[in-house]
Amino acid sequence: MDKEYHITEEVITALQQIVSPSFVFSDVDVLKQYGSDHTEDLNFPPSVVVKPQTTVEVSEIMKLASEYRIPVVPIEQEPVGSGGLLAVPKGIGLSLERRTALLLLMKKFSDHKTTRRHYRSLAK
C-alpha cells in the first residue's frame, strides 16, 4: 500500500538546502497567492512554494519529491486567467519565476554579445 505524502520539516529543510531558505515559502498568505487561477473565488494553495533558478535545482527538487512521494505542480503567482494549473493539497508548488527572469536577462545580454562565462556568473 502506498504511504501518504506529507510536507515535513525534514522536507522543508531539504528544499531550503537546494534553493536557499529565502526561496522556500510556507507562509499562509504567500501560499494563497499561488492557489488561485481566477476561477470564481476558489483557492487551492500548495503546502510549500519553491522558486528554483537552475535546471539542477529543479532536478534536485523533483528527486526529493519522488523520494518522499510528494506531488509537484508548476504554478504562477499571478495567473493570466482561469483554467490554469492548481496546486495539490500537501504538495509542492514549483514556481519558475526566478528561472524565467534569468533567461530574460540572459537574452538581453546575448543581444550585446556577452560571453558564456558572464552568463554563468549571473546564475550564481
C-alpha positions in Angstrom: 0.0 0.0 0.0 1.3 3.5 -0.9 2.2 5.6 2.1 0.6 9.0 2.3 2.8 12.0 1.5 3.4 14.9 3.9 5.5 18.0 3.8 7.5 17.6 6.9 10.2 19.8 8.5 12.7 17.4 7.0 11.4 18.1 3.5 11.3 21.9 4.1 14.9 21.8 5.3 16.0 19.7 2.2 14.2 22.2 -0.1 16.0 25.1 1.6 19.3 23.3 1.1 18.5 23.0 -2.6 17.4 26.6 -3.3 18.3 28.5 -0.1 15.8 29.4 2.6 14.8 32.7 1.0 13.2 30.9 -1.9 11.1 28.3 0.1 7.7 29.7 1.3 5.2 28.1 3.6 3.5 31.2 5.0 -0.2 31.0 4.5 -0.5 34.5 2.9 2.1 33.7 0.4 0.6 30.2 -0.4 -2.8 31.8 -1.0 -1.3 33.9 -3.8 -0.3 30.7 -5.6 -3.6 28.9 -5.0 -5.9 30.6 -7.5 -6.3 30.8 -11.2 -9.1 33.4 -11.2 -11.9 30.8 -11.5 -14.5 32.1 -9.2 -13.3 32.6 -5.6 -11.7 29.2 -5.3 -8.3 28.8 -3.7 -6.2 25.7 -3.6 -2.8 26.6 -2.2 0.1 24.1 -2.1 1.8 23.3 1.2 5.0 24.9 0.2 6.2 27.1 -2.8 9.7 26.6 -4.1 11.4 29.0 -6.5 14.4 27.3 -8.2 16.6 29.2 -10.6 18.7 26.5 -12.3 17.9 23.2 -14.1 20.0 21.5 -11.4 17.8 22.9 -8.7 14.6 21.8 -10.5 16.1 18.3 -10.9 17.0 18.1 -7.2 13.5 19.2 -6.2 12.0 16.5 -8.4 14.3 13.9 -7.0 13.3 14.9 -3.4 9.6 14.9 -4.3 10.0 11.4 -5.8 11.8 10.1 -2.8 9.1 11.3 -0.5 6.3 10.6 -3.0 5.1 14.3 -2.9 3.2 15.7 -5.9 4.8 18.7 -7.6 2.7 21.2 -9.6 4.1 24.1 -11.7 2.3 27.2 -10.6 2.2 31.0 -11.1 1.8 33.7 -8.5 -0.4 35.8 -10.8 -2.1 33.7 -13.4 -3.4 35.4 -16.6 -6.9 34.0 -16.4 -8.9 30.9 -15.5 -8.1 27.4 -16.5 -4.5 27.4 -15.1 -2.9 24.7 -13.1 -3.9 24.5 -9.4 -1.8 23.0 -6.6 -2.4 19.7 -5.0 -3.1 19.8 -1.2 0.0 18.7 0.7 2.0 19.2 -2.5 4.9 21.3 -3.7 4.2 24.4 -5.8 7.1 24.8 -8.3 7.4 28.5 -9.3 9.8 29.1 -12.2 9.7 32.9 -11.8 13.4 33.1 -11.0 14.4 30.9 -13.9 12.3 32.9 -16.3 13.9 36.2 -15.0 17.3 34.7 -15.5 16.5 33.6 -19.1 15.2 37.0 -19.9 18.3 38.6 -18.5 20.5 36.2 -20.5 18.6 37.0 -23.7 19.0 40.7 -23.1 22.8 40.3 -22.6 23.1 38.0 -25.6 21.9 40.9 -27.8 25.1 42.6 -26.6 27.3 39.6 -27.4 28.0 38.8 -23.8 30.2 35.7 -23.3 29.1 32.4 -21.8 31.4 33.0 -18.9 29.4 36.1 -18.0 26.1 34.1 -18.2 27.5 31.6 -15.7 28.5 34.4 -13.3 24.9 35.8 -13.4 23.5 32.4 -12.5 25.5 32.1 -9.2 
